[in-house]
Amino acid sequence: MNPSRGLNVLVADILANDKESTYGTKNIEYVEGGAATKRPGYQALNFNLSSPSNGLGAYQSERFNYVMLADSGNIRKYQNRALSEPLSTTVTVDKDKVVNFTSLYQKTYIWDKTNGGVVWDGSKLERPGTMPRAEGSVIYKGYHVAFGAPGQPFRLYFAPAKEPSRFTNSVAPSDPNDIAINNAEQVPGATVFAGDQTSRAIDINKNDGQAVTGLGFFQDVLIVFKERSIFQLSFNDSNNFVVQRVSSSYGCVSHNTIASVENDCYFLTDKGVYVLGNEPNYYAAIRTNELSSRIKNLLKDIPPAQYTRCTAVYYDDRYWLSVPLNSERNNTLIVYDRRFYAWALWDNVCANDILAFVDKDNDRKYHLIFADDKKTQIQEFVWGKYDDNGEPIEAVFITRAFEAKSIEREKYWYELFPIFRLTTGSVQISYETENGTVGLPVELSTGLPGGLGTDEFGQLIYGTSQSDTYTENDLGLSNTGGSGGSSVTNTSHTTYEIGVNIDSRTLKIRFSNDTVGETFTLLGWVLVYQLKDLQNQDGNYTFL
C-alpha cells in the first residue's frame, strides 16, 4: 500500500482511499513515487528585526536578485547575507497592514493600501506621488496594473510601459466614456497629476457591491478577481478593453493566494482552493475546478475577517498556502503537491509571507523563505534538516480505517509489514479501532543508546521506552530485509514483520516521530488479517 494520495478530512476515516491519510496527519511531505516522510525544518537567517515582518519581496536586475522586506514600517534589503539599514527614514509604509511587493526589471514597487505607492530603483526609495494607495499590482502586456485603492474598489489603474510609476495624467479624457485620472478623488493617494493619456483606468462591473480583490493570469488574459465573481480582461485590435465574465459563483479572498502554476492559475476562495483551466473542446472558454475538496473542512476554520492574511507561492511543483486556522494570525502551512494530487498540513509554520528567490550574489540557487508571524526573524526551509530552529517537528501519518470491505464483520488483525527507507532515529507505531486506541505501541529504533542515531533501523523495541527489554522472539517481530547501515540509494529499504494481534471491525495505523534530527520515510505497508465468519470463527488469512 503506497501512501501517496495525501490528506483527506472530507469523509469519514472508513471512506477514505487506501492511499490517503486521515485527520491527525501532519508535517508530512511526499517524495520519490509518493513515499511519506517528515517535512523539512527551517532555520532563521542571520539577523533579527524590530518586529515580525509584514511583507517580503525581491529586487531583480541583470546583476542582482536580493530580498526586500518590511520591518516596523521601514523598507530594508537582505543582500550578500547581510541586512541593510532602513533604505529611507522618511519614506515608510504602514506597519500594521499587509505590505505587497511587485518586482519589475530594475524596480520594485511597494504597496500598503494606506499611502501612495513606493518605488525602489536599486539606489533610492521614493514615493513619486503618481501612484495610488493601492493593495498590489501586476504586469500585463507592458502595463503596470494596480488595484485595491480605497474609495475606488472596482477600479484597475494602468501605467504605461515607459513610465511604470505614472498612474495619473494632467488632463481630463477626451472620450467621456473614459475615466478621469487627473485628480485625487479618482486616484486616491496620488498627489502629482502629470503626463499624457497613455495612463488609463477601468472599473470592473462597477456598483455590483464587490471590490476587486486580486489579479492573476491565464494564458493571454488578465484575470480580475472580485469578492464573489471572476472576470477576464484583454485588449482588442484597437487597444480597447475587452471584459468577459468567467464566474458568478465565487471570487478570491486574497490577492496573495493567486499563483501561476505551470499553465494554470490557483487561488483561494471562501469555498476552497480553485484552479482556472480550459473548458474541454472550447479552447477560448475558461472554467474553474475545485482542488481542495479533500481538505475543505480545514479551510472552513479560516476566520473570514482574516482572509487577507492568507498568502501563497508556487515552488518545486507545490502550492504553498499559509493560513490562520481558528486564529487571528497565520499558524498553518497547507501544501498541495501537484505531482501526486496530494494535500499536506504543516503546523508550527507561522508565515506572514512566503518568497522563493534565486540568490545571484552567492550560490545562485533557489531559496524558500518566510516572514515569521510570531518572531522577529525570517526563516528558511532547509531540506535534510529535521527541526525548526532546534524545536522538534512532530511528524504523524495516520492511515484510513481499514475494514477489508466488510464493515459488519470482525477481523483478527494478525501482522503488519511496514516498509521504510533512509530512516534515522525511531518511529512509533500504534493502532486505533472503532473502540479507540488499543494495544501497546511498537517502537522501531536504531538500537543505539537512547534510541538516537543516523543508521537505518536495526532493532525493534516494544513499548515507549528504551528500558523495555522484550526480545523480537517475545513479540513475534523480525527484520525481513534491507541493510543494517545507512544508504543513499533509492533501492535500499527495510521491511519489518510486526505482530498486531487485535480483534476489531476496523483498524487505523499511526506512524509518528517527534525527535529533533530524526525522520522516517514510509514507502508503504502490507496488513495481514483473518476475516471471521458471522459466528466470529476464524477464516483464512488475507493480505491487504
C-alpha positions as CSV (number, residue, x, y, z in Angstrom):
1,M,0.0,0.0,0.0
2,N,1.6,3.3,-1.1
3,P,0.7,6.4,0.9
4,S,0.9,8.9,-2.0
5,R,-2.6,10.4,-2.1
6,G,-2.3,12.9,0.8
7,L,-4.6,14.1,3.4
8,N,-8.4,13.6,3.3
9,V,-10.5,15.1,6.1
10,L,-13.7,15.4,4.0
11,V,-15.1,11.9,4.6
12,A,-15.2,9.5,7.5
13,D,-11.9,7.6,8.1
14,I,-13.5,4.4,6.8
15,L,-14.5,6.1,3.5
16,A,-11.0,7.5,2.6
17,N,-8.9,6.0,-0.2
18,D,-6.5,3.2,0.8
19,K,-3.6,5.5,-0.2
20,E,-4.9,8.6,1.7
21,S,-4.1,9.7,5.2
22,T,-6.7,10.9,7.7
23,Y,-7.4,13.5,10.4
24,G,-4.4,14.0,12.7
25,T,-1.8,13.6,10.0
26,K,0.6,16.5,10.0
27,N,4.1,17.6,9.0
28,I,4.4,15.1,6.2
29,E,5.7,15.6,2.6
30,Y,5.7,13.3,-0.3
31,V,8.9,12.2,-2.1
32,E,10.1,9.7,-4.8
33,G,7.0,7.9,-6.1
34,G,4.8,9.1,-3.2
35,A,6.5,7.9,-0.1
36,A,5.6,9.8,3.1
37,T,8.4,11.5,5.0
38,K,8.9,14.2,7.7
39,R,8.7,17.7,6.3
40,P,11.9,19.8,6.2
41,G,12.7,22.0,9.1
42,Y,13.7,25.7,9.0
43,Q,16.3,27.9,10.4
44,A,16.5,31.7,10.9
45,L,18.5,33.9,8.7
46,N,21.4,35.7,10.4
47,F,19.6,38.7,11.7
48,N,16.7,40.0,13.9
49,L,14.1,42.6,13.0
50,S,12.4,45.2,15.1
51,S,9.1,43.3,14.8
52,P,7.7,40.4,12.7
53,S,7.9,41.4,9.1
54,N,4.6,42.1,7.3
55,G,5.8,41.7,3.8
56,L,8.6,40.1,1.6
57,G,9.6,40.9,-1.9
58,A,12.6,41.0,-4.2
59,Y,14.7,43.3,-6.3
60,Q,15.8,42.0,-9.7
61,S,18.3,43.3,-12.2
62,E,20.8,41.7,-14.6
63,R,23.3,41.5,-11.8
64,F,21.3,41.3,-8.6
65,N,18.4,39.4,-7.1
66,Y,18.0,40.1,-3.4
67,V,15.3,40.1,-0.8
68,M,13.4,43.1,0.3
69,L,11.2,43.3,3.4
70,A,9.0,45.5,5.6
71,D,10.2,46.0,9.2
72,S,8.2,48.1,11.6
73,G,7.2,50.5,8.7
74,N,10.8,50.6,7.2
75,I,11.9,49.0,4.0
76,R,15.1,47.1,4.2
77,K,17.1,44.8,1.9
78,Y,18.9,41.5,2.6
79,Q,21.9,41.2,0.2
80,N,25.1,39.2,0.4
81,R,23.7,37.6,3.6
82,A,23.5,40.9,5.4
83,L,20.5,43.1,6.4
84,S,20.7,46.7,5.5
85,E,19.7,49.7,7.5
86,P,16.3,51.2,6.5
87,L,16.5,52.4,2.9
88,S,14.9,55.6,3.9
89,T,14.0,57.3,7.2
90,T,11.2,59.4,5.6
91,V,9.6,57.1,3.1
92,T,7.8,54.4,5.1
93,V,4.9,52.0,4.9
94,D,2.0,51.1,7.3
95,K,3.5,48.7,9.9
96,D,0.1,47.3,10.7
97,K,-1.0,46.4,7.1
98,V,-0.1,43.7,4.7
99,V,2.7,45.1,2.5
100,N,2.9,43.8,-1.1
101,F,5.9,44.0,-3.4
102,T,5.9,43.9,-7.2
103,S,9.2,43.2,-8.9
104,L,9.9,44.8,-12.3
105,Y,13.2,44.8,-14.0
106,Q,15.4,47.2,-12.0
107,K,12.5,48.4,-10.0
108,T,10.5,47.1,-7.1
109,Y,7.1,48.6,-6.2
110,I,5.7,48.6,-2.7
111,W,2.1,48.9,-1.6
112,D,0.3,49.1,1.7
113,K,-3.2,50.4,0.8
114,T,-2.7,53.3,3.2
115,N,-0.2,55.5,1.4
116,G,0.7,56.2,-2.2
117,G,2.8,53.5,-3.7
118,V,6.6,53.4,-3.2
119,V,9.3,52.5,-5.7
120,W,12.9,51.3,-5.2
121,D,15.2,51.6,-8.2
122,G,18.3,49.9,-6.7
123,S,19.7,53.1,-5.1
124,K,16.8,55.3,-4.0
125,L,13.5,54.7,-2.2
126,E,10.8,57.3,-3.1
127,R,7.1,57.9,-3.2
128,P,6.7,59.7,-6.6
129,G,3.1,60.9,-6.0
130,T,1.8,59.5,-9.2
131,M,0.8,56.1,-7.7
132,P,-2.4,55.3,-5.9
133,R,-2.6,53.9,-2.3
134,A,-3.3,50.5,-3.9
135,E,-3.2,47.0,-2.4
136,G,-1.0,45.5,-5.1
137,S,-0.1,45.3,-8.8
138,V,1.0,43.0,-11.7
139,I,2.5,43.5,-15.1
140,Y,0.2,42.8,-18.1
141,K,1.1,43.4,-21.8
142,G,3.6,46.0,-20.8
143,Y,1.2,47.9,-18.5
144,H,1.8,48.1,-14.8
145,V,-1.7,47.4,-13.4
146,A,-2.7,48.4,-9.8
147,F,-5.9,47.6,-7.9
148,G,-7.4,47.9,-4.4
149,A,-7.4,51.7,-3.9
150,P,-9.8,52.7,-1.0
151,G,-12.6,54.8,-2.4
152,Q,-12.3,53.1,-5.9
153,P,-12.9,49.4,-5.1
154,F,-13.9,48.4,-8.7
155,R,-11.0,50.1,-10.4
156,L,-7.9,49.0,-12.2
157,Y,-5.2,51.6,-13.0
158,F,-2.8,51.1,-15.9
159,A,0.6,52.8,-16.1
160,P,2.4,52.7,-19.5
161,A,5.4,50.6,-20.0
162,K,7.8,53.5,-20.4
163,E,6.5,55.2,-17.2
164,P,5.5,52.3,-14.9
165,S,5.3,54.6,-11.9
166,R,2.8,57.0,-13.5
167,F,-0.9,56.1,-12.9
168,T,-2.1,59.7,-13.4
169,N,-2.3,62.3,-16.1
170,S,-2.7,66.0,-16.3
171,V,-5.9,66.4,-18.3
172,A,-9.4,65.1,-18.4
173,P,-10.0,62.4,-21.0
174,S,-11.3,63.4,-24.5
175,D,-13.6,60.4,-24.6
176,P,-16.5,60.9,-22.0
177,N,-16.6,57.1,-21.5
178,D,-13.0,57.1,-20.3
179,I,-12.2,57.5,-16.6
180,A,-10.5,60.7,-15.5
181,I,-7.3,60.1,-13.5
182,N,-6.3,63.7,-13.1
183,N,-7.4,64.3,-9.5
184,A,-7.1,62.8,-6.0
185,E,-10.7,61.6,-5.9
186,Q,-10.2,59.4,-8.9
187,V,-6.7,58.3,-7.9
188,P,-6.7,58.1,-4.1
189,G,-3.3,58.5,-2.6
190,A,-1.8,60.3,-5.6
191,T,-0.5,63.9,-5.2
192,V,1.1,64.5,-8.6
193,F,-1.0,64.6,-11.8
194,A,1.1,64.9,-14.9
195,G,1.7,63.3,-18.3
196,D,-0.3,62.3,-21.3
197,Q,-3.3,59.9,-21.6
198,T,-1.3,56.8,-22.0
199,S,-2.1,56.1,-18.4
200,R,-5.6,54.5,-18.2
201,A,-8.2,53.1,-15.8
202,I,-11.3,50.9,-16.0
203,D,-14.0,50.0,-13.5
204,I,-14.9,46.2,-13.5
205,N,-18.6,45.7,-13.2
206,K,-19.0,48.9,-11.3
207,N,-21.5,49.2,-8.5
208,D,-22.1,45.4,-8.1
209,G,-21.0,45.7,-4.5
210,Q,-17.9,43.6,-4.9
211,A,-14.4,45.0,-4.6
212,V,-11.6,43.8,-6.8
213,T,-9.6,41.5,-4.5
214,G,-6.7,40.4,-6.8
215,L,-5.2,39.9,-10.2
216,G,-3.8,36.9,-11.9
217,F,-3.0,35.4,-15.3
218,F,-4.3,32.6,-17.5
219,Q,-2.8,32.2,-20.9
220,D,-3.0,35.6,-22.7
221,V,-5.6,37.3,-20.5
222,L,-5.6,39.2,-17.2
223,I,-7.8,37.5,-14.6
224,V,-9.7,40.0,-12.4
225,F,-10.9,38.5,-9.1
226,K,-13.6,40.2,-7.1
227,E,-15.2,39.1,-3.8
228,R,-17.8,36.7,-5.4
229,S,-17.0,36.8,-9.1
230,I,-14.3,36.5,-11.7
231,F,-13.7,38.4,-15.0
232,Q,-11.1,38.2,-17.7
233,L,-9.7,41.3,-19.4
234,S,-7.8,41.6,-22.7
235,F,-7.3,44.2,-25.4
236,N,-8.8,44.2,-28.9
237,D,-7.0,45.3,-32.1
238,S,-7.8,48.9,-31.2
239,N,-6.2,48.5,-27.8
240,N,-9.5,48.9,-26.1
241,F,-10.5,46.9,-23.0
242,V,-12.5,43.7,-23.5
243,V,-14.0,42.3,-20.3
244,Q,-15.8,39.0,-20.0
245,R,-17.3,37.2,-17.0
246,V,-15.8,33.9,-16.0
247,S,-17.8,33.0,-12.9
248,S,-20.6,34.5,-10.7
249,S,-20.3,31.8,-8.0
250,Y,-17.1,32.8,-6.2
251,G,-14.1,35.1,-6.4
252,C,-10.8,35.3,-4.5
253,V,-10.4,36.2,-0.8
254,S,-6.7,37.4,-1.1
255,H,-4.5,38.6,-3.9
256,N,-1.5,37.0,-2.2
257,T,-3.1,33.5,-2.7
258,I,-3.1,33.8,-6.5
259,A,-0.3,31.9,-8.1
260,S,0.6,30.9,-11.7
261,V,1.1,27.1,-11.6
262,E,2.6,25.9,-14.9
263,N,-0.2,26.6,-17.3
264,D,-2.9,27.2,-14.7
265,C,-3.9,29.8,-12.1
266,Y,-4.5,28.7,-8.5
267,F,-6.4,30.9,-6.0
268,L,-8.2,30.7,-2.6
269,T,-12.0,31.4,-2.4
270,D,-14.3,31.3,0.5
271,K,-15.2,27.8,-0.7
272,G,-11.7,26.4,-1.0
273,V,-8.7,26.4,-3.4
274,Y,-9.7,26.5,-7.1
275,V,-7.9,26.4,-10.4
276,L,-8.6,28.1,-13.7
277,G,-8.4,25.9,-16.8
278,N,-9.8,25.5,-20.3
279,E,-13.3,24.1,-20.9
280,P,-12.9,20.9,-22.9
281,N,-13.5,21.3,-26.6
282,Y,-13.7,25.1,-26.2
283,Y,-10.1,26.4,-26.0
284,A,-11.1,30.0,-25.6
285,A,-13.5,29.3,-22.7
286,I,-12.2,29.3,-19.2
287,R,-13.7,27.1,-16.5
288,T,-12.9,26.7,-12.8
289,N,-12.4,23.5,-10.7
290,E,-12.0,22.9,-7.0
291,L,-8.7,21.4,-5.9
292,S,-9.3,21.3,-2.2
293,S,-12.4,19.2,-1.7
294,R,-10.5,16.7,0.5
295,I,-9.4,19.4,2.9
296,K,-12.5,21.6,2.7
297,N,-13.2,21.1,6.4
298,L,-9.8,22.5,7.3
299,L,-10.2,25.6,5.2
300,K,-13.6,26.3,6.9
301,D,-11.6,27.1,10.0
302,I,-10.1,30.3,8.4
303,P,-11.9,33.3,10.0
304,P,-13.4,35.4,7.2
305,A,-12.1,38.6,8.9
306,Q,-8.5,37.2,8.4
307,Y,-8.8,36.2,4.7
308,T,-6.5,39.0,3.6
309,R,-3.7,37.4,5.7
310,C,-3.7,34.3,3.6
311,T,-0.7,34.0,1.3
312,A,0.8,31.5,-1.1
313,V,3.6,30.8,-3.5
314,Y,4.3,28.1,-6.2
315,Y,7.6,26.4,-5.7
316,D,9.1,23.0,-6.6
317,D,5.8,21.5,-8.0
318,R,3.9,22.6,-4.9
319,Y,1.4,25.3,-4.0
320,W,2.3,26.5,-0.5
321,L,-0.6,28.2,1.3
322,S,-0.2,29.9,4.6
323,V,-3.4,30.4,6.6
324,P,-4.8,31.3,10.0
325,L,-6.8,28.3,11.3
326,N,-9.1,29.4,14.1
327,S,-6.6,32.2,14.7
328,E,-6.1,35.9,14.0
329,R,-2.6,35.2,12.8
330,N,-1.2,32.7,10.3
331,N,-0.3,29.5,12.0
332,T,-0.5,26.7,9.4
333,L,1.0,25.9,6.1
334,I,-1.2,23.8,3.7
335,V,0.8,22.3,0.8
336,Y,-0.6,20.9,-2.4
337,D,1.8,18.6,-4.3
338,R,0.6,18.5,-7.9
339,R,2.8,15.5,-8.7
340,F,0.6,13.3,-6.5
341,Y,-2.6,15.4,-6.2
342,A,-1.8,15.3,-2.5
343,W,-2.6,17.8,0.3
344,A,-0.5,18.1,3.5
345,L,-0.8,20.1,6.7
346,W,2.3,21.5,8.4
347,D,1.9,23.1,11.8
348,N,4.4,25.4,13.6
349,V,4.9,27.3,10.4
350,C,3.6,30.8,11.0
351,A,4.3,32.6,7.7
352,N,3.2,36.2,7.2
353,D,4.6,36.0,3.7
354,I,6.5,33.4,1.6
355,L,9.1,34.0,-1.1
356,A,11.0,31.8,-3.5
357,F,14.1,33.6,-4.9
358,V,17.4,32.9,-6.6
359,D,20.4,34.2,-4.7
360,K,22.5,35.6,-7.5
361,D,25.0,37.0,-5.1
362,N,26.0,33.7,-3.6
363,D,25.1,30.2,-4.6
364,R,22.7,31.1,-7.4
365,K,20.2,28.6,-6.1
366,Y,16.5,28.9,-5.2
367,H,15.7,29.5,-1.6
368,L,12.3,29.3,0.1
369,I,11.9,31.7,3.0
370,F,9.1,33.1,5.0
371,A,8.4,36.0,7.4
372,D,7.7,34.5,10.8
373,D,4.5,35.9,12.2
374,K,5.5,35.1,15.8
375,K,9.1,36.0,15.8
376,T,11.3,38.9,14.6
377,Q,13.0,36.6,12.1
378,I,13.0,35.5,8.5
379,Q,13.1,31.7,8.3
380,E,14.4,29.5,5.5
381,F,13.3,25.9,4.8
382,V,16.3,23.5,4.7
383,W,15.8,20.1,3.2
384,G,17.6,17.4,5.3
385,K,17.1,19.4,8.5
386,Y,14.6,17.9,10.9
387,D,13.9,20.6,13.4
388,D,12.5,24.1,13.5
389,N,15.3,26.3,14.9
390,G,16.1,23.5,17.4
391,E,12.5,22.7,18.2
392,P,11.2,19.2,17.4
393,I,8.9,18.5,14.4
394,E,6.1,16.1,15.3
395,A,5.5,14.1,12.1
396,V,2.4,12.0,12.1
397,F,0.9,9.7,9.4
398,I,-2.4,8.1,10.1
399,T,-4.0,5.7,7.7
400,R,-7.6,5.3,6.9
401,A,-9.8,2.9,9.0
402,F,-9.3,-0.4,7.1
403,E,-12.4,-2.6,7.2
404,A,-11.4,-5.1,4.5
405,K,-14.6,-4.2,2.6
406,S,-16.7,-6.0,5.3
407,I,-17.5,-3.4,8.0
408,E,-20.1,-5.7,9.5
409,R,-17.7,-8.5,10.3
410,E,-14.9,-8.7,12.9
411,K,-11.4,-9.4,11.8
412,Y,-8.3,-10.7,13.5
413,W,-5.6,-8.3,12.5
414,Y,-2.5,-10.6,12.5
415,E,0.6,-8.9,11.2
416,L,1.8,-5.5,9.8
417,F,4.7,-5.3,7.3
418,P,5.8,-1.6,7.2
419,I,8.4,-0.7,4.6
420,F,10.8,2.1,5.4
421,R,13.8,3.7,3.6
422,L,16.6,6.0,4.7
423,T,15.1,6.4,8.2
424,T,17.1,7.8,11.1
425,G,16.1,7.5,14.8
426,S,12.9,5.8,15.7
427,V,9.3,5.5,14.7
428,Q,6.4,4.9,17.0
429,I,3.6,2.7,15.6
430,S,0.2,2.4,17.3
431,Y,-3.3,1.3,16.4
432,E,-6.9,2.5,16.7
433,T,-10.1,0.5,16.3
434,E,-13.7,1.5,16.3
435,N,-13.4,1.3,20.1
436,G,-10.4,3.7,20.4
437,T,-6.7,3.2,20.8
438,V,-5.8,-0.4,21.7
439,G,-2.7,-2.5,22.4
440,L,0.8,-1.3,23.4
441,P,2.6,0.8,20.8
442,V,5.6,-0.6,18.9
443,E,8.8,1.5,18.5
444,L,11.3,0.8,15.7
445,S,14.7,2.1,16.7
446,T,18.3,2.2,15.5
447,G,19.3,0.3,18.7
448,L,21.8,2.9,19.8
449,P,21.7,4.1,23.4
450,G,18.8,6.5,23.9
451,G,17.2,5.5,20.6
452,L,19.1,8.0,18.6
453,G,21.4,7.6,15.6
454,T,21.9,8.1,11.9
455,D,21.7,4.5,10.6
456,E,18.7,2.7,9.3
457,F,16.5,0.7,11.7
458,G,18.4,-2.3,13.1
459,Q,16.3,-3.2,16.1
460,L,12.7,-3.3,17.2
461,I,11.6,-2.3,20.7
462,Y,8.2,-2.8,22.2
463,G,6.6,-0.1,24.3
464,T,7.5,3.6,24.6
465,S,10.8,3.4,26.4
466,Q,14.3,2.1,25.7
467,S,14.1,0.4,29.1
468,D,11.7,-2.2,27.8
469,T,13.7,-5.4,27.4
470,Y,11.5,-7.5,25.2
471,T,13.2,-9.6,22.5
472,E,12.0,-10.0,18.9
473,N,11.1,-13.6,19.6
474,D,8.9,-12.5,22.6
475,L,7.0,-10.2,20.3
476,G,6.9,-12.2,17.1
477,L,8.9,-9.4,15.3
478,S,11.7,-10.0,12.8
479,N,13.7,-8.0,10.3
480,T,12.8,-9.4,6.9
481,G,15.2,-7.4,4.7
482,G,17.2,-4.3,4.0
483,S,20.6,-3.1,5.0
484,G,21.9,-2.5,8.5
485,G,23.8,0.6,7.5
486,S,22.9,4.0,6.1
487,S,22.3,4.2,2.3
488,V,21.6,7.0,-0.1
489,T,20.3,4.7,-2.9
490,N,16.7,4.7,-3.9
491,T,16.5,0.9,-3.9
492,S,17.6,0.4,-0.2
493,H,14.7,-0.3,2.1
494,T,13.8,-2.3,5.2
495,T,10.7,-4.3,5.8
496,Y,9.6,-5.5,9.3
497,E,7.1,-8.1,10.4
498,I,5.1,-6.8,13.4
499,G,2.6,-8.8,15.3
500,V,-0.6,-6.8,15.7
501,N,-2.9,-9.4,17.4
502,I,-6.1,-7.3,17.6
503,D,-9.7,-8.3,17.1
504,S,-11.9,-5.5,15.7
505,R,-14.0,-4.5,12.7
506,T,-11.7,-1.6,11.7
507,L,-8.1,-0.7,12.2
508,K,-6.1,2.5,11.8
509,I,-2.3,2.6,11.9
510,R,-0.4,5.6,13.3
511,F,3.2,6.2,12.4
512,S,5.0,9.1,14.2
513,N,8.3,10.7,15.2
514,D,8.8,13.9,17.3
515,T,12.5,13.9,18.0
516,V,15.0,16.6,16.8
517,G,17.2,15.4,14.0
518,E,15.2,12.2,13.3
519,T,12.9,11.3,10.3
520,F,11.3,8.3,8.7
521,T,10.4,7.6,5.1
522,L,7.4,5.3,4.8
523,L,7.2,3.6,1.4
524,G,4.1,1.5,2.2
525,W,2.8,-1.5,4.2
526,V,1.1,-4.8,3.9
527,L,-1.5,-5.8,6.5
528,V,-2.5,-9.4,7.2
529,Y,-5.8,-10.3,8.7
530,Q,-8.4,-13.1,9.2
531,L,-12.0,-12.3,8.3
532,K,-14.2,-14.0,10.8
533,D,-17.5,-15.6,9.9
534,L,-20.8,-14.4,11.4
535,Q,-20.2,-16.7,14.4
536,N,-16.8,-15.0,14.9
537,Q,-14.9,-18.1,13.9
538,D,-11.6,-17.6,12.2
539,G,-11.4,-17.6,8.4
540,N,-8.5,-17.6,6.0
541,Y,-5.6,-15.1,6.2
542,T,-5.8,-12.3,3.7
543,F,-3.2,-9.6,2.6
544,L,-4.4,-6.0,2.4
